[in-house]
């Protein structure tokens, strides 16, 4: 292999154009492919900015030509030469009008044949791609995603700094506290038997910063949650975290609407209209069966409980009598598409969300068929059609159950039908705020109310008296930014009154001793002057995924984990030496074969 010597890169590929023809330039990168045409050799050099064609032929020094003949995919090279116009233009390349006629070629590193070709249109198993992630990252699509991610992060920083926010890094080794997902724990060597936790978010620290007089804070923070993975979830992830003092919900929402508007404009050239629609949580659930509604299409839920509450049909009557409801979605004009077989498939989907079944009515031009034909009177069936706005060609899909089951099932069905029937417009971003979330939710597992967001969320003023008496009806000053059925971020106004915070801890089942043990430092800080404050956090990986139109955040993370929270390239998590465990005062109960 050659040495770089005195050769230095003068241009990246995206800086090369016809205006440089005739100049001597030097490029550096890897060989994407080479073609020996007998007396003429062409090679595509790939650098971080794109592709430039290298050419060798008549007039090429013999030694240089021999090196060119040895070029293989992924060889690392530097090449110097004269830029010239190509005889045949490649319109698919930004540099397709020119090529570099090479006079000096340095072979800096050889390469074995890769286990898969480095190109975007090749279908390779995810396991193989992630094992050889350093090769996968050379693909243009993935490479450009990370470049764009960096650009988005720069836009975020620029925006907040221009708004007088201060970037502050908060600790990664923190105190483990209850509530939320499982913590990742880190043992302390110098304090045997004690553990740090990795932060699920910088929540407590950013509130402390507001109590420390910083007024406006942000950071692009690494966070960790030990939870089951899915397409938009990783055990370690990045969030845009912000907090501001002397602010209410509208202040926080307005700042972050403007952030989104600026990032989408600068990076994608898309104008996002502001202000965003505000929709209370209760309305989102009633209309869309979801607290992150996709408003790009219809198929909204319709409550028909009043229509069938006196029905002799037990499925409907029993659900309503038990405090639940009967609701439907009208799949307008889809009677010919949603066949009985397709409805049976949708029924199985509904059952995965806890529904006992799915009632239906198909109104075709030839006939009217339903699963409840013999159970309802003619007047009830007519009233049901009227309430749903049903016409020939429509299909009504009904679920009768507890409200949470009805919402989950119909909310999922509207999404599935819309995707399969092509009802979702492409290239559209529908932003909205979902507001007025419940302050508490009941945990069957714990047998008590837990915080819907976290224990520091401010209740709505008009619901303060409900904190102890009727926590299930208490609403929070909490809000989520939603786009296209995805939660992009969420936050709340925080409690800054120690008396109210103590009431909140008590309502959550904390004894005074437990509250002080877990949050004593924050409770103490409240007594030294706490400005009203609030904030939110964006899922940064989700934001990049959304902006790039990807299906998984793994496609916008350099080194992601797989379903079992492992990283295939390095093989972590892995066993460690017994010596390391003893230094940490840890004894492993798992046998080596159990960890495979």
Secondary structure, DSSP 4 states (H G I P E B T S, - for coil): ----TT------GGG--GGGTT-EEEEEEEEEEEEE-SS-EEEEEEETTEEEEEEE-TT--HHHHHHHHT--TT-EEEEEEEEEE-SS--TTSTTTTEEEEEEEEEEEE--PPPSS-S-TT----HHHHHHTHHHHTTSHHHHHHHHHHHHHHHHHHHHHHHTT-EE----SEE---SSSSBPPEEE-SSSTT-EEEE-S-SHHHHHHHHHTT--EEEEEEEEE-B---BTTB-SEEEEEEEEEES--HHHHHHHHHHHHHHHHHHHH-----SSPEEEEHHHHHHHHSSSS--TTS---EEE-HHHHTT-S-HHHHHHHHTT-EEEEEEETT-TTTS-HHHHHHHHHHHHHTT-S--EEEEE-SS-EEESSTTTS-HHHHHHHHHHHT--TT-EEEEEEE-HHHHHHHHHHHHHHHHHHTT-SPTT---EEEEE--BSEEEETTTTEEEESS-TTBPBPGGGTTHHHH-GGG-BBSEEEEEETTEEEEEEEEBP--HHHHHHHHHHTT--HHHHHHHHHHHHHHHTT----EEEEEEEHHHHHHHHHT-S-GGGGSTT---TTS-BTTTTBS----HHHHHHTT----S-GGGG-
